[in-house]
């Protein structure tokens, strides 16, 4: 069973995505901001046991630590650089910000069709 980490500060969106992904049989962890996401994957000190998700769905504009910083820190670590990331963003120009980041596998602009995101997740995890 694949594990997906969803990092977004929009509570309703996180709940919807969690429901959709669990319905597909995935184990889902959530983070409300970039700091929490980094703690969950073990790149920042935490009292929780870290996880190694098979996929990260990552919002860009979040409090404390933004998605760009999360992605950058993951690229710097040998254990997390291969985790594929789907970027969720309300800003179309964010694609240039990530340049040629090899761990970013898709960009999805908000608002989006949740079923389309589900299909993209399934496609990425099948390739992995």
C-alpha positions in Angstrom: 0.0 0.0 0.0 1.4 3.4 -1.0 1.6 6.3 1.4 0.7 9.8 0.3 1.6 12.9 2.3 -0.8 15.9 1.6 0.7 19.3 2.7 -1.8 22.2 2.4 -3.1 24.8 4.7 -6.7 24.6 3.3 -8.4 22.2 5.8 -11.4 21.4 3.6 -9.2 20.6 0.6 -7.0 18.3 2.7 -10.0 16.5 4.0 -11.4 16.0 0.4 -8.1 14.8 -1.0 -7.6 12.5 2.0 -11.0 11.0 1.5 -10.3 10.5 -2.3 -6.9 8.9 -1.7 -8.0 6.6 1.1 -11.0 5.5 -1.1 -8.3 4.4 -3.6 -6.6 2.3 -0.9 -3.7 4.7 -0.1 -2.5 5.4 3.4 -2.6 9.2 3.9 -0.7 11.5 6.2 -1.4 15.2 6.3 0.5 18.4 7.1 -1.0 21.9 7.6 2.2 23.7 6.7 5.7 23.3 5.4 7.2 22.8 8.8 4.9 20.0 9.6 5.6 18.4 6.2 9.3 18.5 6.9 8.8 17.1 10.4 6.7 14.2 9.0 9.3 13.2 6.5 12.1 13.5 9.0 13.9 16.6 7.7 13.2 18.6 10.9 13.3 17.6 14.5 10.0 16.2 15.8 8.5 14.0 18.5 6.7 12.0 15.8 8.1 9.0 13.9 9.0 10.1 10.4 7.5 8.5 7.3 8.8 8.1 3.8 5.8 8.8 1.6 5.6 7.4 -1.9 4.2 10.7 -3.1 3.8 14.2 -1.8 1.0 16.5 -2.8 2.4 19.9 -1.9 0.8 23.4 -1.8 3.1 26.3 -2.4 1.6 29.1 -0.4 1.6 27.9 3.2 2.4 29.4 6.6 5.7 29.0 8.4 7.6 27.2 5.6 6.4 27.4 2.0 6.2 24.6 -0.5 9.2 25.8 -2.5 11.4 25.5 0.6 10.0 22.0 1.4 10.8 20.8 -2.1 14.3 22.3 -1.9 15.1 20.7 1.4 13.9 17.3 0.0 16.2 17.7 -3.0 19.2 18.2 -0.6 18.6 14.9 1.2 19.5 11.5 -0.3 16.5 9.8 1.4 13.8 12.2 0.1 15.1 13.5 -3.2 13.5 10.6 -5.1 10.0 11.1 -3.7 7.8 12.5 -6.5 6.0 15.8 -5.8 2.7 17.1 -7.3 2.6 20.9 -6.8 -0.7 22.4 -6.1 -0.8 26.2 -6.8 -3.1 29.0 -7.3 -0.3 30.8 -9.2 0.4 29.6 -12.8 3.9 31.2 -12.8 5.2 28.9 -10.1 6.4 26.4 -12.7 9.4 28.6 -13.4 10.3 28.8 -9.8 11.0 25.1 -9.7 13.1 25.1 -12.8 14.3 21.6 -13.7 13.6 20.1 -10.2 13.7 16.3 -10.9 11.4 15.5 -8.0 8.5 17.7 -9.2 6.4 15.4 -11.5 3.3 17.6 -12.0 1.8 21.0 -11.5 -1.9 21.4 -10.9 -3.5 24.8 -10.6 -6.2 25.6 -8.1 -9.1 25.3 -8.5 -8.9 21.8 -10.0 -11.0 18.7 -10.6 -10.3 16.3 -7.7 -10.9 13.3 -10.0 -8.2 14.6 -12.3 -5.8 14.8 -9.4 -6.7 11.3 -8.4 -6.0 10.0 -11.9 -2.6 11.8 -11.9 -1.7 10.3 -8.6 -2.6 6.8 -9.9 -0.5 7.4 -13.0 2.6 8.5 -11.1 2.4 5.7 -8.6 2.0 3.1 -11.3 5.2 4.3 -12.9 7.2 4.2 -9.6 
